[in-house]
Amino acid sequence: MNLNQVTLPVTNMPKAVSFYQLLGFTLIVDTPHYARFECPKGTSSFSLSLEDEKFNNGAVIYFEHPELEQWVAELVDKGVEFKQLPTMERYLWKEAILLDPSNNKIKLYWAGENRLNPPWRIT
C-alpha cells in the first residue's frame, strides 16, 4: 500500500495555485474547482479542492527538503511569510511553518534518518 495524495481545501483557487507554484511544485491538473501538483522529487502529489463553505482544516501538511534552510531563504526572498523559520524541534526534525492563502498549515522540514528511524522507533 502507498499513499496516493492529500487534498487540501481552499477558498481561492487561483491564489492557492500561485502560492504552491511559488513554493516550487509542478501544476499537473488545473480546473476552476480542482488542482493537482507533483512534488519536484519523487512520485508524490497533492491536490487542492475549492470549497464554497467556510472550513477549519486541522491537518498539517509536511514537505521535506534536505536543503531546508536554503529553500526557506529563497522563499523569504520571494516574499513568502513564515510563522516560524527553521527550528530544531525536540522530536529531531528541523521545521519551518507557514500558512497557505486558505490558512492550511504547512511545515517545510528536514529530518534525515530521524524521519523514519527516530531513536524511539518501535522495533
Residue pairs with C-beta under 8 A, 6 or more apart in sequence:
3 44
4 45
5 36
5 44
5 45
5 46
5 47
6 46
6 47
6 59
6 61
7 46
7 47
7 48
7 49
8 16
8 46
8 47
8 48
8 49
8 57
8 59
8 61
8 100
8 102
8 104
9 48
9 49
9 50
9 51
9 55
9 57
9 102
9 104
10 16
10 48
10 49
10 50
10 51
10 100
10 101
10 102
10 104
11 50
11 51
11 101
11 102
12 101
12 102
13 32
13 33
13 35
13 48
13 50
15 101
16 35
16 48
16 100
16 101
16 102
17 27
17 30
17 35
17 48
19 100
19 101
20 27
20 35
20 37
20 48
20 100
21 27
22 75
22 78
22 80
23 63
23 75
23 80
24 40
24 71
25 37
25 38
25 39
25 40
25 46
26 37
26 38
26 39
26 40
27 35
27 36
27 37
28 36
28 37
28 38
28 45
29 35
29 36
29 47
32 50
33 49
33 50
34 47
34 48
34 49
34 50
35 47
35 48
36 45
36 46
36 47
36 48
37 45
37 46
37 47
37 48
38 44
38 45
39 45
39 46
39 63
46 61
57 102
57 103
57 104
57 105
59 104
59 105
60 105
60 106
60 107
61 104
61 105
61 106
61 107
62 106
62 107
62 108
62 109
63 106
63 107
63 108
63 109
64 108
64 109
64 110
64 111
64 115
65 71
65 108
65 109
65 110
66 110
66 112
67 110
68 86
68 94
68 96
68 108
68 109
68 110
69 86
69 94
71 108
72 82
72 85
72 86
72 96
72 108
75 82
76 82
80 98
81 98
82 96
82 97
82 98
83 97
83 98
83 99
84 95
84 96
84 97
85 96
86 94
86 95
86 96
86 108
87 94
87 95
87 96
88 94
89 95
91 114
91 118
92 111
92 114
92 118
92 119
93 109
93 110
93 111
93 114
93 115
94 109
94 110
94 111
95 107
95 108
95 109
96 107
96 108
96 109
97 105
97 106
97 107
98 106
98 108
99 105
99 106
100 106
